[in-house]
Amino acid sequence: MPMPTDLPKRILIGRALRSDKLGETLLPKRIALPVFASDALSSVAYAPEEILLTLSLAGASAIHFSWQIGVVVAIVMLAVVASYRQNVHAYPSGGGDYEVATVNHGPNSGLVVASALMVDYILTVAVSTTSGVANVVSAVPALRGHELTLSVVVVILLMGMNLRGVRESGTAFAVPTYAFMIGVLGMVVYGVVRHFGLGQDMPSESSGFHLEPTPGNENLAGFAMVFLLLKAFSSGCAALTGVEAISNGVPAFRKPKSKNAATTLLMMATIAVVMFMGIIWLARLTGVQMAEEPHQLVGAPGDYHQKTALAQISEAVFSNFTPGFYFVAAVTGLILVLAANTAFNGFPVLGSILAQDRYLPRQLHTRGDRLAFSNGIILLALAAILFIIAFDADPTRLIQLYIVGVFVSFNMSQSGMIRHWTRNLRTETDPAKRRHMQRSRAINTFGLVMTMAVLIVVLATKISHAWIAIAAMVVLFVMMKAIRRHYDRVSDELVAAEEPDDVVLPTRVHAIVLVSKLHKPALRALAYARLARAHTLEAVTVNVDPADTAALREEWDERGIEVPLKVLDSPYREITGPVLDYVKNLRRSSPRDVVSVYIPEYVVGHWYEHLLHNQSALRLKGRLLFKPGVMVTSVPWQLESSERRKPQKAWSAPGAVRRGEPRAPKAVKSEVSAKPAGPADDSTKDASQ
């Protein structure tokens, strides 16, 4: 019978699913696209803005480089997607970059990639939610000042949705993701029509401002300008985040898994590149001016609050159609928030694989009621909330940490794939397959060159911020190595001996029954201990109250119980210490003997009843478990409140009434709860005699 406390859980996450229903949670491509690609698609909402903000340091003269930088970012994205299409065919098990690096470079390289991916997933949730909230605040200024609270609430809601299962969350998030695609692509098409078809101007609210360079950047040239352009390029590469999620989520696709995953990757890349370049083109067309410092915008009102680039663009493009602006603002906020769903699908799967490889706690490998990796989902949400609070829900500061982990995993994955194809080419003789492998290796080589160049640029231009992400990766790496050492040490200790003769059997078993008074639980424990037929058996009580101890001795003698009663002194009225000392002395006097301790316990049916008992049995068990050569046995006594089962209904064989057979008598409520009977009573009687 379900507990009353299960009701809120069932309302929040739904009914539990059987393990054999796992196949029903697999995703078709139309649902897999919003589930796994929402992060990469949503990145186009803030990546162009990051390019503009970086270029603004040099003033208006540098803004015209935005489209060239956008083209290079698009080329890198296509190269990375082409490389990952090779990954999903070669390693469809869902390990993604971690599996590629581990198989081809070794466990340490795999852990580096795993650390980078885990940091990336955590930052994905933090960046996506804070960016989404920032876009909503741009459209609804009344929410300004509540960004931190809104971001934390959104993460908690996403966690709850994902606890309901991958398929349910994917179905719920599909509509906002497709609405975002329609909104942005529709905005680009509408802008093309207004500009080229109708010849209309679409100035943004900041187009009339003059953008001044920051002090010290007035006359950037040569290496300084190149460095600024490289920094803007590294900021724009935030558009590549989330590309790796599909390779980590191949097992969640319907069959044929690899083909469906590769197709989804191609769909995602095509849509993302078109939206990314369309937003950059519209930013140039509408004259959007973005500045890291408010004083750079000359001509702006004193109370001017800078909106996001996408909000300014949509406001300008839809200046004659206000519902279009609000639609884009709404779906942008939604997709940026829901982009965190990519991490909620990738992080738990990666955590499960790492737990299976004994690098993370085994609890992360367990599926929850809805066949999702619930512990991983909860852990990800908590870590993301910590980052959001630490950085005061500022997406610009969080993005600076973001892409380091992404490109570390990109590089390790691509180099691993090159080694994979090279190794296979040594043994493959089929000319057609060799040509395919050589083509795949060339694609991965080009991807490696691109991602390595980006990583070098990112480290060179953002090391002042990137060190936080790198430090987090190092901490995770060291922690996972320590967890693996612990599991390996435990496994070595527990390995069974090959020869049974190697096991040293104990000489004798000394049984102890802990007794506080002669009630039914104590008598049952005595009877059970006698049934075990240990070499020696004694009852032990602790003299906390002399009057109670004397009464116990007297009743013991009156009943004529043959088991000897040992009284332990306790000057400080403490129970656990004297028992532990007595057991320790027994072990010291006979090291090869096993001490078996029987502890009678009450079993209550309500949580509040636990507060009415002192839990001395629980404390004793907790301490005795750490004593070598000591076995602890709980002898439960179920109180009336614990009897939750209803009497069984009367049962008659099918057709019994028709055949004239008498009906089965109605069930009579058992009297066990009032007066226990059966074997326990018989053994208790034996013990008392």
MOSULRA-V635738 format. One record per residue. N is the residue number from 1. SS is DSSP state (alpha for helix, beta for strand, coil for the rest). OMEGA is omega as a letter, one per 20 degrees, with the letter a starting at -180 (none if undefined). Layout:
BEGIN
N & SS & OMEGA
N & SS & OMEGA
END
This chain:
BEGIN
1 & coil & a
2 & coil & r
3 & coil & r
4 & coil & a
5 & coil & r
6 & alpha & a
7 & alpha & r
8 & alpha & r
9 & alpha & a
10 & alpha & r
11 & alpha & a
12 & alpha & a
13 & alpha & r
14 & coil & a
15 & coil & r
16 & coil & r
17 & coil & r
18 & coil & a
19 & alpha & a
20 & alpha & r
21 & alpha & a
22 & alpha & a
23 & alpha & a
24 & alpha & a
25 & alpha & a
26 & coil & a
27 & beta & r
28 & coil & a
29 & alpha & a
30 & alpha & r
31 & alpha & a
32 & alpha & a
33 & alpha & r
34 & alpha & a
35 & alpha & a
36 & alpha & a
37 & alpha & a
38 & alpha & r
39 & alpha & a
40 & alpha & a
41 & alpha & a
42 & alpha & a
43 & coil & a
44 & alpha & r
45 & alpha & a
46 & alpha & r
47 & alpha & r
48 & alpha & r
49 & alpha & r
50 & alpha & r
51 & alpha & a
52 & alpha & a
53 & alpha & r
54 & alpha & r
55 & alpha & a
56 & alpha & r
57 & alpha & r
58 & alpha & r
59 & coil & a
60 & alpha & a
61 & alpha & a
62 & alpha & a
63 & alpha & a
64 & alpha & r
65 & alpha & a
66 & alpha & a
67 & alpha & r
68 & alpha & r
69 & alpha & r
70 & alpha & r
71 & alpha & a
72 & alpha & r
73 & alpha & r
74 & alpha & r
75 & alpha & r
76 & alpha & a
77 & alpha & a
78 & alpha & r
79 & alpha & a
80 & alpha & r
81 & alpha & r
82 & alpha & r
83 & alpha & a
84 & alpha & r
85 & alpha & r
86 & alpha & a
87 & alpha & a
88 & alpha & r
89 & alpha & a
90 & alpha & a
91 & coil & a
92 & coil & a
93 & coil & r
94 & coil & r
95 & coil & r
96 & alpha & a
97 & alpha & r
98 & alpha & a
99 & alpha & r
100 & alpha & a
101 & alpha & a
102 & alpha & a
103 & alpha & a
104 & alpha & a
105 & alpha & r
106 & coil & a
107 & alpha & a
108 & alpha & r
109 & alpha & r
110 & alpha & r
111 & alpha & r
112 & alpha & r
113 & alpha & r
114 & alpha & r
115 & alpha & a
116 & alpha & a
117 & alpha & a
118 & alpha & r
119 & alpha & r
120 & alpha & r
121 & alpha & r
122 & alpha & a
123 & alpha & r
124 & alpha & r
125 & alpha & a
126 & alpha & a
127 & alpha & a
128 & alpha & a
129 & alpha & a
130 & alpha & r
131 & alpha & r
132 & alpha & r
133 & alpha & r
134 & alpha & r
135 & alpha & r
136 & alpha & r
137 & alpha & r
138 & alpha & r
139 & alpha & a
140 & coil & a
141 & alpha & a
142 & alpha & a
143 & alpha & a
144 & coil & a
145 & coil & a
146 & coil & a
147 & alpha & a
148 & alpha & a
149 & alpha & a
150 & alpha & a
151 & alpha & a
152 & alpha & r
153 & alpha & a
154 & alpha & r
155 & alpha & r
156 & alpha & r
157 & alpha & r
158 & alpha & r
159 & alpha & r
160 & alpha & r
161 & alpha & a
162 & alpha & r
163 & alpha & r
164 & coil & r
165 & coil & a
166 & alpha & a
167 & alpha & a
168 & alpha & a
169 & alpha & r
170 & alpha & r
171 & alpha & a
172 & alpha & a
173 & alpha & a
174 & alpha & a
175 & alpha & r
176 & alpha & a
177 & alpha & r
178 & alpha & r
179 & alpha & r
180 & alpha & r
181 & alpha & a
182 & alpha & a
183 & alpha & a
184 & alpha & r
185 & alpha & r
186 & alpha & r
187 & alpha & r
188 & alpha & a
189 & alpha & r
190 & alpha & r
191 & alpha & r
192 & alpha & a
193 & alpha & a
194 & alpha & a
195 & alpha & a
196 & alpha & a
197 & alpha & a
198 & coil & r
199 & coil & a
200 & coil & r
201 & coil & a
202 & coil & a
203 & coil & r
204 & coil & a
205 & coil & a
206 & coil & a
207 & coil & a
208 & coil & r
209 & coil & r
210 & beta & a
211 & beta & r
212 & coil & r
213 & coil & r
214 & coil & r
215 & coil & a
216 & coil & a
217 & coil & a
218 & coil & a
219 & coil & r
220 & coil & r
221 & coil & r
222 & coil & a
223 & alpha & a
224 & alpha & r
225 & alpha & r
226 & alpha & r
227 & alpha & r
228 & alpha & r
229 & alpha & r
230 & alpha & r
231 & alpha & r
232 & alpha & r
233 & alpha & a
234 & alpha & r
235 & alpha & r
236 & alpha & r
237 & alpha & r
238 & alpha & r
239 & alpha & a
240 & alpha & a
241 & coil & r
242 & coil & r
243 & coil & a
244 & coil & a
245 & alpha & a
246 & alpha & r
247 & alpha & r
248 & alpha & a
249 & coil & a
250 & alpha & a
251 & alpha & a
252 & alpha & a
253 & beta & r
254 & coil & r
255 & coil & i
256 & coil & a
257 & alpha & a
258 & alpha & a
259 & alpha & r
260 & alpha & r
261 & alpha & r
262 & alpha & r
263 & alpha & r
264 & alpha & r
265 & alpha & a
266 & alpha & r
267 & alpha & a
268 & alpha & a
269 & alpha & a
270 & alpha & a
271 & alpha & a
272 & alpha & a
273 & alpha & r
274 & alpha & a
275 & alpha & a
276 & alpha & a
277 & alpha & r
278 & alpha & r
279 & alpha & r
280 & alpha & r
281 & alpha & r
282 & alpha & r
283 & alpha & r
284 & alpha & a
285 & alpha & a
286 & alpha & r
287 & coil & a
288 & coil & r
289 & coil & r
290 & coil & a
291 & coil & r
292 & coil & r
293 & coil & a
294 & alpha & a
295 & alpha & r
296 & alpha & a
297 & beta & r
298 & beta & a
299 & coil & r
300 & coil & r
301 & coil & a
302 & coil & a
303 & coil & a
304 & coil & r
305 & coil & a
306 & coil & r
307 & coil & r
308 & coil & a
309 & alpha & a
310 & alpha & r
311 & alpha & r
312 & alpha & a
313 & alpha & a
314 & alpha & r
315 & alpha & r
316 & alpha & a
317 & alpha & a
318 & coil & a
319 & coil & r
320 & coil & r
321 & coil & a
322 & alpha & r
323 & alpha & r
324 & alpha & r
325 & alpha & a
326 & alpha & r
327 & alpha & r
328 & alpha & r
329 & alpha & a
330 & alpha & a
331 & alpha & r
332 & alpha & r
333 & alpha & r
334 & alpha & a
335 & alpha & r
336 & alpha & r
337 & alpha & a
338 & alpha & r
339 & coil & r
340 & alpha & r
341 & alpha & r
342 & alpha & r
343 & alpha & r
344 & alpha & r
345 & alpha & a
346 & alpha & a
347 & alpha & a
348 & alpha & r
349 & alpha & r
350 & alpha & r
351 & alpha & r
352 & alpha & r
353 & alpha & r
354 & alpha & r
355 & alpha & r
356 & alpha & r
357 & coil & r
358 & coil & r
359 & coil & r
360 & coil & a
361 & coil & a
362 & alpha & r
363 & alpha & a
364 & alpha & r
365 & alpha & a
366 & coil & r
367 & coil & a
368 & coil & a
369 & coil & a
370 & coil & r
371 & coil & r
372 & coil & r
373 & coil & a
374 & alpha & a
375 & alpha & r
376 & alpha & r
377 & alpha & a
378 & alpha & r
379 & alpha & r
380 & alpha & a
381 & alpha & a
382 & alpha & a
383 & alpha & r
384 & alpha & r
385 & alpha & r
386 & alpha & r
387 & alpha & a
388 & alpha & r
389 & alpha & a
390 & alpha & a
391 & coil & r
392 & coil & r
393 & coil & r
394 & coil & a
395 & alpha & a
396 & alpha & r
397 & alpha & a
398 & alpha & a
399 & alpha & r
400 & alpha & r
401 & alpha & b
402 & alpha & a
403 & alpha & r
404 & alpha & a
405 & alpha & a
406 & alpha & a
407 & alpha & r
408 & alpha & r
409 & alpha & r
410 & alpha & a
411 & alpha & a
412 & alpha & a
413 & alpha & a
414 & alpha & r
415 & alpha & r
416 & alpha & r
417 & alpha & r
418 & alpha & r
419 & alpha & r
420 & alpha & a
421 & alpha & r
422 & alpha & r
423 & alpha & a
424 & alpha & r
425 & alpha & a
426 & coil & a
427 & coil & a
428 & coil & a
429 & coil & a
430 & coil & a
431 & alpha & a
432 & alpha & r
433 & alpha & r
434 & alpha & r
435 & alpha & r
436 & alpha & r
437 & alpha & r
438 & alpha & r
439 & alpha & r
440 & alpha & r
441 & alpha & r
442 & alpha & r
443 & alpha & r
444 & alpha & r
445 & alpha & r
446 & alpha & r
447 & alpha & r
448 & alpha & r
449 & alpha & a
450 & alpha & a
451 & alpha & r
452 & alpha & r
453 & alpha & r
454 & alpha & a
455 & alpha & r
456 & alpha & r
457 & alpha & a
458 & alpha & a
459 & alpha & a
460 & alpha & a
461 & alpha & a
462 & alpha & a
463 & alpha & a
464 & alpha & r
465 & alpha & a
466 & alpha & a
467 & alpha & r
468 & alpha & r
469 & alpha & r
470 & alpha & r
471 & alpha & r
472 & alpha & r
473 & alpha & r
474 & alpha & r
475 & alpha & r
476 & alpha & r
477 & alpha & a
478 & alpha & a
479 & alpha & a
480 & alpha & r
481 & alpha & r
482 & alpha & r
483 & alpha & r
484 & alpha & r
485 & alpha & r
486 & alpha & a
487 & alpha & r
488 & alpha & a
489 & alpha & r
490 & alpha & a
491 & alpha & r
492 & alpha & a
493 & alpha & a
494 & alpha & a
495 & coil & a
496 & coil & r
497 & coil & a
498 & coil & a
499 & coil & r
500 & alpha & a
501 & alpha & a
502 & alpha & a
503 & coil & a
504 & coil & a
505 & coil & r
506 & coil & r
507 & coil & a
508 & coil & r
509 & beta & r
510 & beta & a
511 & beta & r
512 & beta & r
513 & beta & r
514 & beta & a
515 & coil & r
516 & coil & r
517 & coil & a
518 & coil & r
519 & coil & a
520 & alpha & r
521 & alpha & r
522 & alpha & r
523 & alpha & r
524 & alpha & r
525 & alpha & r
526 & alpha & a
527 & alpha & a
528 & alpha & r
529 & alpha & r
530 & alpha & r
531 & alpha & r
532 & alpha & r
533 & coil & r
534 & coil & a
535 & coil & r
536 & beta & a
537 & beta & r
538 & beta & r
539 & beta & a
540 & beta & r
541 & beta & a
542 & beta & a
543 & beta & r
544 & coil & r
545 & coil & a
546 & alpha & a
547 & alpha & r
548 & alpha & a
549 & alpha & r
550 & alpha & r
551 & alpha & r
552 & alpha & r
553 & alpha & a
554 & alpha & r
555 & alpha & r
556 & alpha & a
557 & alpha & a
558 & alpha & a
559 & alpha & r
560 & coil & r
561 & coil & a
562 & coil & r
563 & coil & r
564 & beta & a
565 & beta & r
566 & beta & r
567 & beta & r
568 & beta & r
569 & beta & r
570 & coil & a
571 & coil & a
572 & coil & r
573 & coil & a
574 & coil & a
575 & coil & a
576 & alpha & a
577 & alpha & r
578 & alpha & r
579 & alpha & r
580 & alpha & r
581 & alpha & a
582 & alpha & r
583 & alpha & r
584 & alpha & r
585 & alpha & r
586 & alpha & r
587 & alpha & a
588 & alpha & a
589 & alpha & r
590 & coil & a
591 & coil & a
592 & coil & r
593 & coil & r
594 & beta & r
595 & beta & r
596 & beta & a
597 & beta & r
598 & beta & a
599 & beta & r
600 & beta & a
601 & beta & r
602 & beta & r
603 & beta & a
604 & coil & a
605 & coil & a
606 & coil & a
607 & alpha & a
608 & alpha & r
609 & alpha & r
610 & alpha & a
611 & coil & a
612 & coil & r
613 & coil & a
614 & coil & r
615 & coil & a
616 & alpha & r
617 & alpha & r
618 & alpha & r
619 & alpha & r
620 & alpha & r
621 & alpha & a
622 & alpha & r
623 & alpha & a
624 & alpha & a
625 & coil & a
626 & coil & a
627 & coil & r
628 & coil & r
629 & coil & a
630 & beta & r
631 & beta & a
632 & beta & r
633 & beta & r
634 & beta & r
635 & beta & a
636 & beta & r
637 & beta & a
638 & beta & r
639 & coil & a
640 & alpha & a
641 & alpha & a
642 & alpha & a
643 & coil & a
644 & coil & a
645 & coil & r
646 & coil & r
647 & coil & r
648 & coil & r
649 & coil & r
650 & coil & a
651 & coil & r
652 & coil & r
653 & coil & r
654 & coil & r
655 & coil & a
656 & coil & a
657 & coil & r
658 & coil & a
659 & coil & r
660 & coil & r
661 & coil & a
662 & coil & r
663 & coil & r
664 & coil & r
665 & coil & r
666 & coil & a
667 & coil & r
668 & coil & a
669 & coil & a
670 & coil & r
671 & coil & a
672 & coil & a
673 & coil & a
674 & coil & a
675 & coil & a
676 & coil & r
677 & coil & r
678 & coil & a
679 & alpha & a
680 & alpha & r
681 & alpha & a
682 & alpha & a
683 & alpha & r
684 & alpha & r
685 & alpha & r
686 & alpha & a
687 & alpha & a
688 & alpha & r
689 & coil & none
END
